[in-house]
Amino acid sequence: MKEFLKKVEDWTARNTVLKVLRNAMLPVLPLVIIGSVFQIVASLPVLLPFIPAFSEKLTAFLTLPYTVTNGIIGLAVAFSVGYYYAREQKVNQLYAGILSVAAFFIAANDIYSGEVVQLANLGSGGMFTAMIVAFAVVGIMGFCKKHNITIKLPEVVPPAVATSFDTIISGTLAVLCVHLINFICVETLGTSLPGFFAIVLGPLFKASNSVWFLAFCLAFVQLCWLLGLHGFNMISGVLFPLLLGNLAENAAALASGGVGTNIGTFSFFLMAGHFLSIIPVTVLIVAKSEQLKAVGKLSLVPSIFNISEPYQFGLPIVGNVDLAIPNVLYLFVNVLVYYFATKAGLLGMTYTLPSTILPHPIFDYVSTNGDFRAIILWAVVFVIDFFIWAPFIKIYDNKLLAEEQARAAENK
């Protein structure tokens, strides 16, 4: 199993598309968080009922930055994917990013709509279109460079000027190809590229909202930790666009006075999967060996801020068969509880993405737009997780305690 997963990790690390997506989504994440900050501030009267309701003007002032940041996610993805893929194709990264944005603008529009820009397609709804367009644009640029399809200028021309002319032919071809494909979509299907990809990728987005998809992802990440592999890095290239897109749709619904419909968001993923402090807390309550007590004390504070490395390598979790079962089982149970609680209406949908180092259950309360039940559910799941971890830690602790006593006896 370890050898197989190691091969998978090596393949995902080398795969150009996954590597580009992994790198390109990270600069977009702060955009989502920044927008969430303004949304949270605008929601303070809801989060903290003792704060008087804001006036319409103040609410509009606070929500505008969120509306804008959420509305340009597709543009940011187009630039970022183009920029990072250009590095792989060895073409100018800045020009690649700009041309990717220009081509995405064209792809996001129905040429017969009468609108210069269809804003709805520039946000999360156009994110996958932005990725595919950026890959296509930069791929064409790379092809043209490889086959010397460029405008040749005399050597006396400054490099900065020559570089701008290098992209004229490839950029024109790229934009033309995207425009023609979008035109064919509109003519044959009656919808622009974002609408086409919404239909094609509909099953994938539907799957991302299923309990089994979320449970599998978290279980896979935990299994990889056991084997000393970074499972999240392996799947983040696919996971980020899906879960961030779902979150952005919920946030847009909230901003327009509606209710979100996506359970499978990045905030939900963190709510169910960031029960990191349960492990040091259980260790401090149950353990008697000096090793585990020391690790519990050292890892408690970092785990409150969702930093797991101290106990991952201190207990350790990595390579420790004794703790393999609870390490996978507890997050699997967490997903089931959180998912079906949300499905049953016992927990609200997630709408914002606070800082990932914000302690739970504060993170849960804020991301559900002030649903106090999130705090109650967190406490319930915390107790469940304690009873999952306690027997296994006790068995492991007894083994370590026996080893410590044996060493002490030898030193007498």
Sequence and secondary structure as in RCSB ss.txt:
>XXXX:A:sequence
MKEFLKKVEDWTARNTVLKVLRNAMLPVLPLVIIGSVFQIVASLPVLLPFIPAFSEKLTAFLTLPYTVTNGIIGL
AVAFSVGYYYAREQKVNQLYAGILSVAAFFIAANDIYSGEVVQLANLGSGGMFTAMIVAFAVVGIMGFCKKHNIT
IKLPEVVPPAVATSFDTIISGTLAVLCVHLINFICVETLGTSLPGFFAIVLGPLFKASNSVWFLAFCLAFVQLCW
LLGLHGFNMISGVLFPLLLGNLAENAAALASGGVGTNIGTFSFFLMAGHFLSIIPVTVLIVAKSEQLKAVGKLSL
VPSIFNISEPYQFGLPIVGNVDLAIPNVLYLFVNVLVYYFATKAGLLGMTYTLPSTILPHPIFDYVSTNGDFRAI
ILWAVVFVIDFFIWAPFIKIYDNKLLAEEQARAAENK
>XXXX:A:secstr
 HHHHHHHHHHHHH HHHHHHHHHHHHHHHHHHHHHHHHHHHTHHHHSTTS    HHHHHHHHHHHHHHHHTHHH
HHHHHHHHHHHHHHTS HHHHHHHHHHHHHHHTS TTSS S  GGGGSGGGHHHHHHHHHHHHHHHHHHHHTT S
    TTS HHHHHHHHHHHHHHHHHHHHHHHHHHHHHHHSS HHHHHHHHTHHHHHHHTSHHHHHHHHHHHHHHH
HTT  HHHHHHHHHHHHHHHHHHHHHHHHHTT        HHHHHHHH   THHHHHHHHH  SHHHHHHHHHHH
HHHHTT  HHHHHHTT TT GGGHHHHHHHHHHHHHHHHHHHHTTSS        TTS TTHHHHHHTTS THHH
HHHHHHHHHHHHHHHHHHHHHHHHHHHHHHHHHHHH 
